[in-house]
Amino acid sequence: MKNLPPLLLTLAGLLIAGCSDKSAQNAPAQTDESTLSQKVDTAATQVKDAAVKAKDAVADKLAEWKLTPADIKADLEKSGRVVREKTLAAGEKAGGAIDNARIVTVINGKYVADKDLSALKINVDADQGVVTLRGTVQSAGLIGRAIELALDTDGVTQVVSLLQVEDQDQ
C-alpha cells in the first residue's frame, strides 16, 4: 500500500484524460468550469474506489496467507521462522534453475520499491521456486510484507523467512 500514491496519480490522470465525452469530440472544446469540476470529481471517486479495492485485496491476501503481524509473531515464537506456500494454478509451472536469478532480481526490485523494506538488509535466495529470506526488518508486519511480495512473484511456490525483527534499543 506504500506505493499507492503514484498509482493513484497515474489512475487519476488516465481517468481525467478518458472522461471526455465521445459525442463532444467533434464539437468545439468546452472550458466550462462546472464540467471540468464534475470530471475531476468523477475521476477522484473512481480512484478512491480503486484504492479501496486494492487495499481490500492486500488485506485479503495477508489473511489468506496468514501474514498478519499476529501470525508472524506466533510463528517466530514457535520456530524462529515463517514458511508460506503458494498453490500453483492449473498450467503454471514451478520455477526452474534458469528462473532462480530472475526470481531473486524481481523480489529485490520489489524491496527497493517499497519504502519500508530495505533490499540491503534482506538477503534473497531462490532454488527451484523456493525463496529464502534472511536479514532484519523493523517489525513483524514488515516480515509479512516481505513474504507477501516474494510469494506474489511468478515462479515462487514457497517462501521460507528467517527474517528477524531489528532490536529497537540500539
N, C-alpha and C positions, 0 to 999 in steps of 0.2 A: 504494500500500500504506500510505501515511502516514495515510490516513483510515480505516483498518481498525478501530481500537479502537471508535469509536462504532458502526460497523456490527456489530461483534461483540456489543456490549452490547445493541443492538436485537434482533439474532437470538437472543441468549440469553434475553431477556425474552419474545420471541414463542414460543420453543421451550418454555420453562418453562410459560408460560400454556397452550400447546397440548398439554402432556404429560398432561393429565387423562384418566383412563380413562373412556371413554364409558359403560361399564356401571355405573360408580360415580356417575354424575351424579345419580341419584335416591336414592342411599344417603347417610347422614349423612357429613359431612365428616370425613376422617381426618386426624389430626395426628401420625401415626406418623413419627418422625424418619428411620427407615430408608427409608421410601417416598419421603419428600421428598429424602433424600440420593441415592437412585437416580435420581430425576427430574433433579436438578441434574447428576449425573454424565453422564446420557444427553444432556442439553442441552449440556453442556460438550464432550462428544465430537462432537456434531453441529456445533457452532460451530467446533471445531478443524478438522473435515473441510471445512467450507465455506471456512474461511480458507486451507487448503492448496490447495483447488481454485481460489480466487480468485488466490492467489499464482502458481500454475502457469499460469493463463490470462494473467496480466500478463506473465510470463516468455516464454510462447509468442508473445504479440503483439509484445514487444520484439524477439525473434529474427526473427519473420516480417517485421517492418517494418525490420529491421536498425537498431535503435535502441539497441544496447548501447553502453557508453562507448567501446569499441574501434572500433566502426563510426563513431560520431560523430567521434572524434579523427581517423580516417583521412580522412573527408570534409572536415573542417576543414583538414587539412594539404594536401589536394589542391586544393580550390577556395575555401575560406573560407566555405562554406555547405553546408547539408544540405537535400536535397529528397527528399520521400517522397510517393508517390501511393497512394490507396486505390482499389481496384477497386469499382465500383458493383455492387450486387446487382441481379438482374433486377427491373425495375419501379421501381427507385429513380431519382429524378431528381437531376441536378446542381443545386447552389444557384443561384438566380437573383438578380437585382438586389435584389429585395424581401427576400431572405433574408440579405443581407450584414450588416445591423445585428444581426439575431438571432444569426448565427454569431459575430460579434465579442463580443456580450454573453455568450453561453453559454461561450465559451472563457475570457473574462476571469473569469467566475464560477468556473470550474474552477481557475484560477490562484489566485484569492483563497482557495478552499477548501483548496488544497494548501499545507501549512505551509512547504515547502521552495522553493516558487516565489513570486516576487513579481510581482503584477499591475502594480505600479508601475514595475518595471524591464523589463517585457516589453510592447512595443507590438504590438498585433494588428490587421492589416488583412485584409479579405476582399473578393474580387472574383470573382463567378461560381463560388464553391466553391473557389477557390484562396486559401489563407491564407498571409500573410507575417508572420513573427515577427522582430522587431528588438529589440535590447537586450542585457542581460547576465544571466548566471546564475553560480552558484558552481562548477559542474563540468560536464564533458561528459555525465555521466549525467543531469543535470537538463535539458540540451538535449534528450536523448532523451525524457525525461518530458514536457517541454513539447510536443514534436512528437506524442507518443502521445496526449496529452489533446486536442490540436487535431484530429488525424486521427480520433479516436473521437467526433466531433461530427457530428450529422446535417447533410447538405448539403455537407460538406467532401470534396473529391476529391483535393486536393493541398496539401501544406504545404511552403513554402519558408522555411527557417530561416536567418536571418542573425544569429542569436544568437551572442554571444561569451562565453567564459569570463572572469569577472572576474579582474583581476590581484590575486592574494592578498597581494602585498607592500605594498599601500597601507595 
